[in-house]
Every structure is written in structure tokens, then in C-alpha cells.
């Protein structure tokens, strides 16, 4: 018999092989008509060697050996800028916060700051870093917890040396960012129902998981084209709902696939899931294990001034035992009312099972340990294996 360490290593190798498949044997799945332009854009990222990309309506950040950010303005069009090598990776952009389109809210993992478009100088259009502060440390599932159990948001510690107020960036004529940014802008929605375009990614050691799609402020992003990209492998793509996600232990799950915590916000409601994403025999495969959800609706407050929002939620505590084993605890069901004018919660009630089938926010996993695979998350006795590692 194999020793415990050898047994676990063999198990991880088997899972990676099953999910990834042999590169030469992977067949390309047909690309649906709605995703054709997104898949073509993924091909451009491959051709240009782009390893990481993030962007939306007004701005795009990308890495391909060097790092750039590009900004669109109605008054001056598209400009791209070299992003300093010692500066942290940009994780998200807001939208221009003024009518003149001069101040763009931006985030890294640890910083919140503004990118300010300055008046053109001798070097052309200039961009500067302004109003840098440390981001708050937040629990990504706090929104789905009963209000009385939510941890307080506390500022992170962040280095002010890697992101200096007043840093000025001159516009660049580098071909790669301009080509990618123009192609991205060319995919902007033409439908009146769709007014947003976004692309988001996670990256580790040259491998990436990238989602691109269109949506709206009201309806969110319900369908995206997502690709698993890895050095030496053909990209594997498929339709998902992955619009906001972060990777969990990618150093252990790659090259077989990605374990991500994904959130799907929708106005004041939303849901969160642990999602396993990997390469199937034909295209991308994914499996979701829901761990949080809320549903909200507003009305006038009784005996209180202002506006109240009634919220129902499901919160499923979980623990990552290893890259291929998750422990799920009993789901907590709750309801409460948020008084917006006073920013406080009232009438909180906690239930250990849904009030009725009609009032449930959806299927929740039974307590136990689970392992991901091609056919979804399956109950598995993997806790002991994790303890032996």
C-alpha cells in the first residue's frame, strides 16, 4: 500500500488529470452566437500574451510582460498609460465620479485611490494618482450573515511607498494596450437593455481564469464567456455567471482547475458560491456549492421616518480543509429590516430551517464534507485525508 503522503499526492494528481484531461484530446466546444465576439477577444489576448486583465465601462488594466491602464473619455477618446512596475496590481475601476470625467475611483487589493486626468502637457495627456487610502478588510460573505453576527470592517495596513500620491503617468503609444483596448471598446453593447461591458480575471503563475460579458446596472451580468487559460494548453471556454470572484489556493488546484469564491450581486439581493472550474472533454466545466444568499425589497417604515428595506438571508459557514475538500456547516436562515436613514437593523429573527418551501432562497447544501469533480460537488469523506496531509 502507498504511504499516506503518497496516497494524497496520487489523489490530487488523479483529480487534476480527470478535470484537465489530456491537452491533445480536449475537443473545442462550439461557440454560441452571443459569445462569438467575446471568444474572438480571448483569442486576441492569447496572441498578445496578455496574462491578466481587468476593466469595464471607462477603463481597462492589462499585463503582458509590462503593465498598462487605458481610459476612455468622451472629450478626448482613448489613452493608455504605463503602470509603474513597483505599484500594486489594479483590481477594479469605478466610473467617472464627475461630469467632466476627470476623476476615476480605482482599487487594488489594499488601496483605494483616484486616477485624475490632468490637462494635456508637453508629453500629451497626463494621468496622476490622487487621494490614496487603505481599503477596509471585509468578509466577502458578511452581507449574507445575520446583521448581529457580521464582523466590523477594519482598515487594512497598506504601504504608501508603492502607491504615491502625485505620481504622474504620460500617455503611451505602445501597440499592445492600444490594440487590446480598442478591441474591448468595440464589444460595447448595442442593445438598450444592455449598457455595461466588463472583463475580470484571476491569475497565478501564468495561468488565468477570465470572464467577459455584457449586462446592465439593473440586471447585473447573468451570462458571461469564461475561459481557463494555461501555458502550453489550449484555452477551454464556456458560459458561466462568474462576474465577481477570487481564487482559493490556486497553487494547489492548478493545472487541473480553479476553486473560486464567486458572488453574483443583483441590486440589493445576491448570492455567493464556491465554484470549481476546470477543463472538460468539451469546453469548460463548472460546479457550484452555494454558501450565501439574500433577497431584499423596500417599503415605507412603520412609526419611523424614512425608508426601510426588508431582507431575508441564508448564510452557510464553511471551511476549506484542502484544495479539494470543503467542510459545510448548517445553514442559518434569517430576516431583518434595515432602516436606511438611521443606518441600523431592527426586527432580526434567526431560523435554523426555511420558514416554508416558498420562502426559501434556494437549495442549500447539507452539512458535511464535499469534493469537486466533473459532475459537480459530491459528498465525500475527505476530512481525514486532509488531516493526514
N, C-alpha and C positions, 0 to 999 in steps of 0.2 A: 504493500500500500504506500501511497505518497505521504510524505510528511505534511503536517498542517499547512506550513508556508507554501509548499509546492502545490498542494491541493487548491488553495485560494488563488495562487498565481495562474494555475491552469483554468480555474473557473472564470477569472477575469479575461484571460486570453480567449476562451471559448465564446463569452458574451460579445467581445469586440469583433470576433470573426463572424459570428452569426449576424450581428447588426450591420457590420460594414460590408460583408460579402467580398468576394474577390473582385478587384477593380476591373479586370478584363471581362468578367461575367455580368457586371451590372449593366442592365439594359436602360436606355434612355426612355423615360415615360413621355407620352405625347403632351405637348404644352397646350393648355386650353387657350381659346382665343383671347379671353380677357387678360391673360398673363403674358401674351406674346411679347409686348414691348418691355415688360419687366425682365423676361428671360434674356432678351437681346441686350439689355443693360448689364445683366450679370455677366454676359459674355465679354462686354467691354471692360468690366472690372478685371476679369481674368487676363485679358490681352494686355492691359496696362499695369498688371502686377499690383493691383490695389489689395491690401491685406486688411484694412479696416476703413469703415465709412459710417458717417452719422449725419443726418440732416433732415430738413423739412422745407416749409414754405419759403423762408427768407435766406437760409444759409446751409452750407454743406462743409463738412470736415472730412479729410481723407488722408490715408497713409499709403505710400508706395515707395519705400526706401526713404524718401523725405516726407515732410508733413505740410499740409496746406489747409487753409479755410477759404471758402468762397462766399460772397454775399451778393444778393440781387437787390437793387433798389429801383423804384420806378423812375427816379430822376436821373440816375447815372448808369443804369444797367448792371452788368456782371463784372465783378472784380475779384481776383484771387490773391491771396497773400501767403507768404511762407510763415509757418508757425514755428516758433523757436524750439530747437531740439530738446532743451532742458525744461521746457514748460510741460505741464501735465496734459494728458490726452483729453480733448473735449468730448463730453458725453451727451450733451443735449443743448439745443438752442430754443429760446422762446420766440416771440415775434416782436417786431419793432414796437417799442412802447411809446412812440410819439409820432405825430403826423408827418414830421419832416424826415422820418426814417433815419435817424442819426444814432439811436441807442438800442442795441440788441442784447437782451438778457441771455447769459451763457453760463453753462455749468461744467465743472469737471467732477471727479469723484469727491473731492474735498473742498472745492471753491465755488462761490457764486460771484459773478462779476458782469460788467457791461463791456461790450465792444462798441466803441464810439467811432462813427465815421466822421473824420475831420475834413476841413476844407482842403481841396487839392493844393499841393505844393509843387516844388520843382521836380520832385520824383513822382508826380502823379497823385492818384487818390491815396490817402493815408488812413490807417486804422490804428486806434490806440486802446489800451486796456485801462478800464476805469472801475472804481467802486468795488474793489476786491474785498470779500469777507469769507469767513469759513462757513461751510454748509452745516446744517444740522444733521446729527446722526439720527436716522429714522428706522423704525422697524417696518419693513415693507408690507407686513400683514396687519399693522396696527389698526387700519381702517376697518378690518373685519372683526376685531375684538370688541367685546362689550366695553363701553366707554370707561367704566370703573377699573378695568384691567389694563388699559393702554399705558405703555411706558412713556415717560415725559421725553420730549425731543430735547436733546442737548447738543450744543455746538461741538463739531469735531475739532481736533487740533489739525491745523494745516500750515504748511510752510509758505511764508510770504516771499521767500527768496526765489521760488520757482515761477511765481506769477507776480510781476512787479507792476504796480500802478504807474501809468505813464509810458509803458513800453509801446513804441510806435512801430507799425508794420507798413512797409511800402508795397504797393501792388506789384505782382509778378507777371511775367509773360510766359512762364513755364507751360509747356503744352499739355502735360498730363492733367493737372487740375482743371484747366480751362475746357479741355475736351470732355472730361467726365461731367463737369458742372453743366455744360451746355446740353449734353445728352439727358441729364437728370431733369433740367428745366423743360426739355422737350416732351417729357412724360406728364406734365401737369394736367390735371383733369379738365376735360372739356364739358362734362355734364354739369348742369346746375345743381344736381343733387350731391355731387362730389366736389368739394372745394379745397381738399387738403391732399398733399403728397408727402410721404415720409419714407425714410430708409433708416434702419438701425441694425446694429451688429454687436457681436461679441467676438473676441479674437484671442487665441493662445498659440504661441509657437508657430505662427504662420497659418494655422487652421482658423476658419471662421464660420460663423453662422449668421447669415444676412437675410433680413426681411425687408421687402419693399412693397408698397401698395398705396392706394388712394382711399380717402374716406371723407368724413365731414365733422364739423365741430359738434353737431348734434348726435350723429350716429356712431362716431368712432371709426375704427378700422376693423371691419368684420371679416375681411378676406385679404390675405397677403400672399405674395410669392416668396417662399423661403428656400434658401439654398445652403447646403452643407458643403463647404469648400475646404480642401486639404491639399497640401503639396503632394504632387505625384498621383493624385486621384481625380477622376472626372467629377465635376460638381454634380450633386444629387439634389433635385428641387421638387417642390410640391406646394400645394395650397395649405396654409395654416391660418391661425388667428394670432400669431406671435407679433404683437406690436410693441410690447414693452417687456424686456426680460433680462436676466443676468445669469451668467454661468455659475455652476456649482462644481467645484473640484475638476476643472477641465483637464488638469494634468493626469488624472486617473481615468477619466472616461474616454479620452481620445486615444487612437483614431476611430474607435468604434462609434462614438456619437457624443451628444451633448445632453447633460442634465441641467435644466434651467428652471428658475422660478419665474413664471410668466404672469403678468397682470393684464386684465382687459377692462379698462375703465369705460364707463358709459354714463355720461352726465354725473349724477350723484350716486349711481349704482356701479357695481363692478364685480369681478371675480378673479381669483388667483389660483394657479395650479402648478404643481411640479410636473414638468413635461420632459419626457425622454425623446430626443430627436436623433435619428440615425439614418443610415443608408439601407434601403431595402433592395429587393431584387429588381424592382422597377420604381425608380424615383425615391422620394423622401418618405420616411415613416415617422409617426409621432404617437405618443401615448400620454394622456393627461390624467393626473390624480389631483382632484380639486381639494384645496386646503383653506379656501376662504371665499366669502361672497357677501354682498349687501344689496338691498333693494330699498329705494327711498322715494318718497313723494311728499309734496309740500302742501300746507294749508295754513289758514289763519290760526293764531294761538288763542286758546280759550283763557280768559281772565288775565292775559299777559299782552303787553304791547309788541307789535312787530309780526314776524313771520316764523313759523315752526316747520321743521322737517321731521316726519316720522320715518324711522329707519329700522329695518329688520336685517339681522345678520347671522351668518354661520361662520364659526371660527374652528378650524381643525388644527390643534397643536401637532407638530411633527418634529422628528429628529433624524438628521442624516447620519446613519450609522456607518456607511461607507459609500463609495461612488455608485454602488449597485444595490444598496439596501436602505430602505426608508422605514422608520417606525411611525405609525399613525396612532394617535390617541383619540379618545372620544370627542365628537364634535359638540361644541357649545352653541346653542341657538339662543338668540336674544332679540329684544326690541327696545327702543328708546326714542325719545323725542329731543331734537336739538333746537334750542331757542337761539336763533341767529343773532338777534340784536344784543343779547347778553353773552353770546358765545359759551353757553353751558348746556349740559344734558340733564333731562328730567325723565321721570317715569321709566327708569330702566327695569326690565324684567329678564330673568335668565331661565331658559328651559333646557333640559337635558335630552329632549327629543322634539321634533317638529310638532307644532300645535295640531296640524292636520296635514294630510297629503297635499291639499290645495295650497296651504300656506308655506310649504317647504320651498326653499330657494333652489332645489335641485338635489340630485343624488349625492350623498356624501359617503366616503369610504368607511368601511367597518374598521374598528381598531385592530391593529396587528402589524406585521412587517410585510413589506412588498418589495418585489424586484421587477425592473422594467425589462421588456423584450419586444419582439416584433409584433406580438399580438396584444400589447398593452401591459398594464401593470397587473401582476399576479401575486396573490398571497403566497409567501414563501418563508420558510424558517431560516432566514439569513442572519438573524441576530447573533447566533452562536458563531457563525463563520466570521462575523465582524469582530467579535471578542477575541477570537484566536489569532487575528492578524497582528 
